[in-house]
Amino acid sequence: MRAKEYLSQIETLERKAHRAALDVNKYRQLAVSIGIDTSKEYVQSSGDKDTVGNAVIKVLDAEREAEEHVKRYVERKKIIIRQIEEIGSQDYADVLFYRYVEYMTFQDLASVMHYSERQIYRMHDKALAVFDEKYNAFYA
């Protein structure tokens, strides 16, 4: 794994956490929409008819999975931000932070940092090389 792939994990983990949260909402909606017919009396039953209970279990499982995704995302983000801050050059740290933590485009980076887009591309490449050199053993 190279620096770019390593740093891109933040976005990947954030997307997974977001999708897990959407699943929780989907299962909650399902659980709320399940109705119980109390007008009929059942004498004999076969199979599992506890649809509400099953829906609640799905919600709880989805919530646990979402929490795990969020926890992984937050932990990895903290580690990467600390590593970026320790890179040495403030400009390199800014480029990597804005690009991989704030998801800025190179054009937006150039505007915020008051450099040309071409300079930002070069600075980005150098920052990745320095990051790779410093932390390659951590994620290799």
KEGUSE-769974 format. One record per residue (C-alpha): residue number from 0; x, y, z. Coordinates in Angstrom, 1 decimal. Example, Ala and Ser with C-alpha at 12.3 -4.5 7.8 and 13.67 -1.06 7.14 Angstrom:
   i   east  north     up
   0   12.3   -4.5    7.8
   1   13.7   -1.1    7.1
//
This chain:
   i   east  north     up
   0    0.0    0.0    0.0
   1    1.2    3.5   -0.8
   2    0.5    6.7    1.0
   3   -2.3    7.7   -1.4
   4   -4.2    4.5   -0.8
   5   -3.5    4.7    3.0
   6   -4.8    8.2    3.3
   7   -7.8    7.5    1.1
   8   -9.0    5.0    3.8
   9  -10.6    7.9    5.6
  10  -13.1    8.4    2.8
  11  -13.7    4.7    2.3
  12  -14.4    4.1    6.0
  13  -16.7    7.2    6.1
  14  -18.7    5.8    3.2
  15  -19.0    2.4    4.9
  16  -20.2    4.1    8.1
  17  -22.7    6.1    6.2
  18  -24.1    3.0    4.4
  19  -24.4    1.2    7.7
  20  -26.4    4.1    9.1
  21  -28.7    4.0    6.1
  22  -29.2    0.3    6.8
  23  -30.2    1.1   10.4
  24  -32.8    3.6    9.2
  25  -34.1    1.1    6.6
  26  -34.6   -1.6    9.3
  27  -36.2    0.9   11.7
  28  -38.7    1.8    9.0
  29  -39.4   -1.8    8.4
  30  -39.9   -2.5   12.1
  31  -42.3    0.4   12.4
  32  -44.3   -0.6    9.4
  33  -45.0   -4.1   10.6
  34  -48.5   -4.5   11.8
  35  -50.0   -7.1   14.1
  36  -53.4   -8.5   13.3
  37  -55.2   -9.0   16.6
  38  -58.7   -9.5   15.1
  39  -58.1  -13.2   14.4
  40  -57.6  -16.0   17.0
  41  -55.0  -18.5   16.0
  42  -55.1  -22.0   17.4
  43  -52.3  -23.7   15.7
  44  -49.2  -22.1   14.3
  45  -46.2  -23.2   12.4
  46  -42.9  -21.4   11.8
  47  -41.7  -18.2   13.3
  48  -44.5  -15.6   13.3
  49  -42.6  -13.1   15.4
  50  -42.0  -10.6   12.6
  51  -41.8   -7.6   15.0
  52  -39.2   -9.4   17.1
  53  -37.2  -10.4   14.0
  54  -37.3   -6.8   12.8
  55  -36.1   -5.5   16.2
  56  -33.2   -8.0   16.1
  57  -32.3   -6.7   12.6
  58  -32.3   -3.1   13.8
  59  -30.1   -4.0   16.8
  60  -27.7   -5.9   14.6
  61  -27.5   -3.1   12.1
  62  -26.9   -0.6   14.9
  63  -24.1   -2.7   16.3
  64  -22.5   -2.9   12.8
  65  -22.9    0.8   12.2
  66  -21.3    1.6   15.5
  67  -18.3   -0.7   14.6
  68  -17.9    1.1   11.3
  69  -18.1    4.6   12.9
  70  -15.6    3.5   15.6
  71  -13.1    2.2   12.9
  72  -13.6    5.4   10.9
  73  -13.0    7.7   13.9
  74  -10.0    5.8   15.1
  75   -8.3    5.7   11.7
  76   -9.1    9.3   11.0
  77   -7.5   10.4   14.3
  78   -4.3    8.3   13.5
  79   -4.0    9.7   10.0
  80   -4.6   13.3   11.1
  81   -1.9   13.0   13.7
  82    0.5   11.5   11.1
  83   -0.3   14.3    8.7
  84    0.4   16.9   11.4
  85    3.7   15.3   12.1
  86    4.9   15.3    8.5
  87    7.3   18.3    9.0
  88    6.3   20.8    6.4
  89    3.2   22.8    7.1
  90    2.4   23.2    3.4
  91    2.7   19.4    2.9
  92    0.5   18.8    5.9
  93   -2.1   21.3    4.7
  94   -2.2   19.7    1.2
  95   -2.7   16.2    2.7
  96   -5.2   17.4    5.3
  97   -7.4   19.3    2.8
  98   -7.2   16.6    0.2
  99   -7.7   13.4    2.3
 100   -9.5   14.6    5.4
 101  -11.6   17.5    3.9
 102  -11.9   15.9    0.4
 103  -11.0   19.1   -1.4
 104  -10.3   19.2   -5.1
 105   -6.9   20.4   -6.3
 106   -8.6   23.5   -7.7
 107  -10.1   24.3   -4.3
 108   -6.8   23.6   -2.6
 109   -5.1   26.1   -4.9
 110   -7.6   28.7   -4.0
 111   -7.4   28.1   -0.2
 112   -3.6   27.9   -0.1
 113   -3.0   30.7   -2.6
 114   -0.9   28.6   -5.0
 115   -1.5   27.7   -8.6
 116   -3.1   24.4   -9.3
 117    0.1   23.2  -10.9
 118    2.1   24.0   -7.7
 119   -0.5   22.2   -5.7
 120   -0.1   19.0   -7.8
 121    3.7   19.2   -7.3
 122    3.4   19.9   -3.6
 123    0.9   17.0   -3.3
 124    3.3   14.6   -5.0
 125    6.2   15.7   -2.8
 126    4.0   15.5    0.3
 127    2.9   11.9   -0.5
 128    6.6   11.0   -1.0
 129    7.6   12.4    2.3
 130    4.6   10.8    4.0
 131    5.5    7.5    2.4
 132    9.1    7.7    3.5
 133    8.1    8.6    7.1
 134    5.2    6.1    7.6
 135    5.7    3.3    5.0
 136    6.6    0.8    7.7
 137    3.4    1.7    9.5
 138    1.0    0.7    6.7
 139    3.2   -1.6    4.5
//
